[in-house]
Amino acid sequence: MNFLRFAARRLAEMAATLLGASFVVFGAMYLAPGSPASFLLSGRSASPAALQAINEQYHLDDPFLVRYLRWLGQVLHGDFGRSITYRTDVSTLLADRLPATLTLVAMALLVVVMIGLALGWIGAVRGGATDSTILLTTTLAVGTPSFVAAVLLQGLFAVKLGWFPTSGTGDGFADLLWHLTLPAVALALYLIGMLARVTRSAMLEALDGEHVAVARSRGVPEREVIRRHVFRNSLGTVLTTGGLIVSTLLVCTILVESAFSIGGIGQLLELSTSTKDFPTVQAISLLIVALFMTVNLVVDLLHPLVDPRVTLGARRSEA
Amino acid sequence: MNHPEERVNALDIRGLRLHLPGAARPVLDGVDLTVAPGETVALVGESGSGKSLTSRSALGLLPPGATTGGSVLVDGEDVLTMGPDRLRALRTGRAAMVFQDPRAAVNPLRRIGDFLTEGVRRTGVLGKADADRRAAELLDAVGLGPELLRRYPGQLSGGMLQRVMIAGALMGDPVLLLADEPTTALDVTSQAEVIALLGQLRERFGTGLLFVTHDLGLAAAISDRVHVMYAGRIVESGPAEALFERPRHPYTAALLAATPRLDARPGRLAAIDGQPPDLRQDLTGCAFAARCPYATGLCHEEAPGPWPVACHHPLEGNPADD
């Protein structure tokens, strides 16, 4: 099955899923207790006339389906409405905050992949005491939630040692990277443990393969055997885990951004949820759903490159 | 035995003993075996007889914790005393093995060209262009086209893949080719092709071939000489035809009788009663005595002498001097 047809079909599936997700995202806000009007008035008692004005401005009196379709029409034109809290366009708000979040997630991903793969590799190949130490450390890492890691790292490296700033994003790109180092580590810690363990067990399984013994019997140097036959053969599992890792990063960034006061999408989601800023929450929720699906699509498209036995769309009967 | 000329043997195993931790007796107990250049020698026996261990020892592939005695000379050099670098050089050059199941032996994620050339490329014996050219030549020699270099193992049949395996074994221009049941995992037509191919290649490249199998008929068809192995010892050796027509050791006779034949009347298949001796128990006397219809008190007490027939009571009279 050819690549373009597969990609086109998956994109159509994504659009359908996004449509379904948009309905859920929009509906969920209205099922939650409290109304935007009561937040805008922030506890003050308002005159019926003022309440009426607010309801009219946000079309709160229209039937649910009418409101949903109106909102959907705007979203399709790239208009996510105006934020109730910030009183600016939600799309501007997102554009301002997306770079910090994406940089943070990218940094964390880089750390996870480099350290996670290295630890898994060393554990599987060395064995013995080295392996036990790595297993113990990664077990601890897996057991540490990112918000706990955030507090611990802040306490030690920011407050006590003063090596890194405690919060914020700084000015300029280099400063941004410096500010994002601790948050990236906090975000990465749990996932390093996970990736290391997955890599280790996938490599141990590959090490048992007969083709590994055969490669050795053919005089291929041990380092090359590990690289070309053991690590290479565990990449499929690593790639699948990679999709899960990126998804987890996108979710956990909400907690870490709040802990380090980083003005990114995650912190925005947290703030706007507590203030019932529903246009913003809806936009971010949809964005996260779209990112999740993109990650899955990329993983599926990469799989045939990693394993020639996998053909695109093979899980369908037509393959 | 007719050696074509007095050259260094491709393989010369002398008094090879191999002991595994936890075993009460040696897994290999004084194995003697030679393969001259261009000669085909078969090593026949049941599972667990030590035939695969013997052939693997020629590449220095010993099970972990094994201790060895005797010597295994490949092209005149003792494999058992080689360091890691010499061993690697041996494995990419003078000796190579064709394994039983090509599907398991070739990495499914790497291209055929990669499989063929990695031994010589990764050790720097040949550059990329030379290695690719040699791989294409050898694919041609085993009857396959150069377009296969770009294919993945999953796109080839088992028979084709075993030919690739054989081509891979020939990459380093070995003096000794070890074939460990190379046809067991294949269908019948591919089996015949692979056997014929091994014969042709041995003639063309002058490679000594040690053919390990449990099939005495197959061994007789392909080889000049046959060694029959039982419980870590060679019990009978001789020219393939003589051994096949006129077995002297009761075990060889039993093995022949247990081979299913097309021309036999339908009915129960013959089998050798009992089990090969347990490695956890020490052995006194002949290892086959417990299963042998001709065994006497002597057989249980004293191990029989060395080959050509390691038996106190060989069939058809006395252990003659051939």
Interface residues (C-beta under 8 A of the other chain):
Chain A: G209 E210 H211 A213 V214 A215 R216 S217 R218 G219 V220 P221 E224 R228 H229 R232 N233 V306 D307 P308 R309
Chain B: R56 L59 L61 L87 R88 A89 L90 R91 T92 G93 A96 M97 F99 D101 A104 A105 V106 N107 P108 L109 R110 E118 G119 R122 T123 Y152 G154 G168 G172
